[in-house]
Amino acid sequence: MRPLERPLGEPGDDAVTGTRGADAPVAGTDLLERVLEPHNLQRALHQVRRHQGAPGIDGRTVDDLEAHLQTHWPTIRAALVAGS
């Protein structure tokens, strides 16, 4: 079976690289800092809720996670930024 081929330059090629629109790289901005921005985290939490995400290996539900993060987020964020 021959794989399907798509000519280069078709609309949508840039979406594969993640460089279109708001997803385009920002010069001088650390990727981890962008990921940890409150807007991105709230959006991720909303996505998990919308898709009715199951509890993780620790059994923590999305609702439990939100309460946990309200208390422990500064420590968790500092550990992530530090790479620990």
C-alpha positions in Angstrom: 0.0 0.0 0.0 1.4 3.4 -1.0 1.2 6.2 1.6 -0.9 9.2 0.8 1.2 12.2 -0.2 0.3 15.8 0.2 2.0 18.5 -1.9 3.9 21.1 0.1 2.4 24.5 0.5 -1.1 23.4 1.1 -3.1 25.4 3.6 -2.7 23.9 7.0 1.0 23.0 6.6 2.0 25.6 9.2 -0.4 24.2 11.8 1.7 21.0 11.9 4.7 23.1 13.0 2.7 25.1 15.6 3.8 28.5 14.2 0.5 30.0 13.2 -1.3 32.8 14.9 -1.3 32.9 18.7 0.8 29.7 18.8 3.8 31.4 17.1 7.0 31.5 19.1 7.6 34.7 21.0 11.2 36.0 20.9 12.7 36.3 24.4 10.0 34.4 26.2 10.7 31.1 27.9 8.4 28.3 26.9 7.9 27.1 30.4 6.9 30.6 31.6 4.3 30.6 28.8 2.9 27.2 29.8 2.7 28.3 33.4 0.8 31.5 32.7 -2.5 31.6 34.6 -4.6 31.9 31.4 -3.0 28.7 30.0 -3.5 26.7 33.2 -7.1 27.8 33.6 -7.7 26.8 30.0 -6.2 23.4 30.6 -8.3 22.9 33.7 -11.4 23.9 31.7 -10.5 21.4 29.0 -10.2 18.6 31.5 -13.5 19.4 33.0 -15.2 19.7 29.7 -13.9 16.3 28.7 -14.8 14.8 32.1 -11.2 13.8 32.8 -10.8 10.9 35.1 -8.8 11.1 38.3 -5.0 10.6 38.0 -2.9 7.8 39.5 -3.2 9.6 42.9 -7.0 9.5 42.7 -7.3 13.3 42.8 -10.3 14.6 40.9 -10.4 17.9 38.9 -12.3 19.5 41.7 -9.8 18.3 44.3 -7.0 19.5 42.1 -8.4 23.0 41.9 -8.6 23.2 45.7 -5.1 21.7 46.1 -3.6 24.2 43.6 -5.2 27.2 45.3 -3.2 26.3 48.4 0.0 24.8 47.0 0.5 26.5 43.6 3.4 28.9 44.5 5.5 26.0 45.8 4.6 23.8 42.8 5.3 26.5 40.3 8.7 27.3 41.9 9.7 23.7 41.8 8.7 23.4 38.1 10.7 26.6 37.2 13.7 25.3 39.2 13.5 22.0 37.3 13.0 20.0 40.5 
